[in-house]
Amino acid sequence: MPPTTPRIELPSVLEGRWQALRRLRSAVDDALDRALQAEHGISASEYAALAALAYSDDGGHLRQQVLADAIPLQQSSLSRLVSRLERTGLTERFHCPTDRRGVYTQITDRGREVVAAARTTYVAVLERSLAEACGDPELAPLVEHFRHA
């Protein structure tokens, strides 16, 4: 007899939906990471940071804490991510002129070019990953919520 996959039934609907959302996010993030890395040399987190900067209403710069909340990432993880983006010339950091403790991240022209080019890949992979997730009965309702919200 072929082995069967165990069925996991969490104690409440809320827990089951939360677990399904975590599974959906993991699958989509993995697909985005692979495609963005292969085609543009950036991770999904790097894309998210660049997109937040590029599409902010503050001229392409954000205080690091605002950027961390927007992605979302822990402050220490954001510092490493911003350092990588800065080393590759996609962002630059500067101190707030009125509060020297405040650190801002600014997207560069090159960063804007990368995020614009990567956006096509990002949206295509996002759409494809969500369509694939519709085949899973636990994930399909979540996908439908995103598509029709």
N, C-alpha and C positions, 0 to 999 in steps of 0.2 A: 504494500500500500504506500502511495506517495505521502510524504510528510505534509501535515496541514499547518497553516499559519495560525498561531493562537489568536483568539479574538479577545480584545481588551475592552472591557466595559467599565468606564470610570463611574464613580458613585452618583454623579449628578449630571444633568444636561449641561450646566454651566461649565463644569470641568471638561466634559467631552468637547464642547465647542472651543474652549480655550486651547485644548490640546490640538484640535484640528487646525485652528489658526496658526499655532506654532509650526505644525507640519507643513502647512501651505507656505508660510514665510520661508522656512528652511529650503524647501524645494525651489521656490522662485529665486531666493538669494543665491543658491548654488548655481542655477542656470545663468543668472545675470553675471555672477563672478566669472564663470568660465568664458562666456561670450565677450564681455568687456575686456577681460585680460587678453584673450586671443586676438581681438580685433583692434583694440585701442591702447593696450598696455596699462589699464587702470582697473582697480577693483570696484565692486559695487559700492562700497563705502566711500571710496574716493570720488566716484561719480556723484553720489548723494551730496557730498560736501561741495563739490564744484557746482552742482545744480542749485543748491541752496544759495550759494554766493552769487551765481550768475542771474538767478531769478529773484533775488531779494530787491526790495524797493529802496535799498540804501546804497545804491551805486556800486554794488558788487563787493562790499565789505561788511563783515559782521563781527561783533565782539565774540571771542572764542566760546563763552558760555552760551550765547544765543545759538551759535553754530552747533555746539554739542547737543543742545536740546532739540534742534531741528532735525538732526540726522536719525535717531538719537544715539549718542555714544557717551561713555564715561569720559570725564575730563582727561584722564591719563591716556586713554586710547585716542582721543581727539588730538592731543599734543603730538603723538607719534604719527598719526595720519597727516596732520598739517605739516610736520617736518618732512615727510616723504614728498608731499605736493610741492613744498617750497624747494626741495633739492632738485626736482625736475622742472622747476620754473613755471609751475601752474598757479602758484599762489605766492604771496609774500606777507610777512607780518609787520605790524607797526604798533607802537604804543599810542594810546589815546593822548592827544595834546593837553587835555584838561585833567586827566587822571592817569599818571604814569604807571599805575598798577594795571590799568585796563589794556589788554592786548587784543588787537583786531587782526583778522585774516582778510586779505584782499585778493580777489581773483585777478590774474594777469590776462593780457590779451591772448597769450598762448593757451591759458586755461579755458578762456571762453571758446576758442577754436576747438579744443579737445571735447568740451562738454557738448558743443553743438554737433560735432561729428558723432559722438558716442550716443547722443539722444535717440537717433534712428535705431541703433542696435538695441538700446535699453527698452524702448517702447515695443519693438518687434518681439524681443525675448519675453517681456512681461506679458504681452498678449498671448503668445504661444504657450507659455508656462501655465497661464490661467486656463486656457482652453484645454490643455492636457489634464489639469486638475479636475475638470468637470467630469472626468471618467471615474473619479473616486466619489462614492455616494456621501461620504462624510465631508468632503471638501466642496462639492458642487454648490451647496447653499451659500457658502461663504463667497465663492466666486460670483455667483449671481448677485449677491448683495453689492459687490464692488462694481459690477457692470451696470447695475440699474439704480445706483444710489443717486 
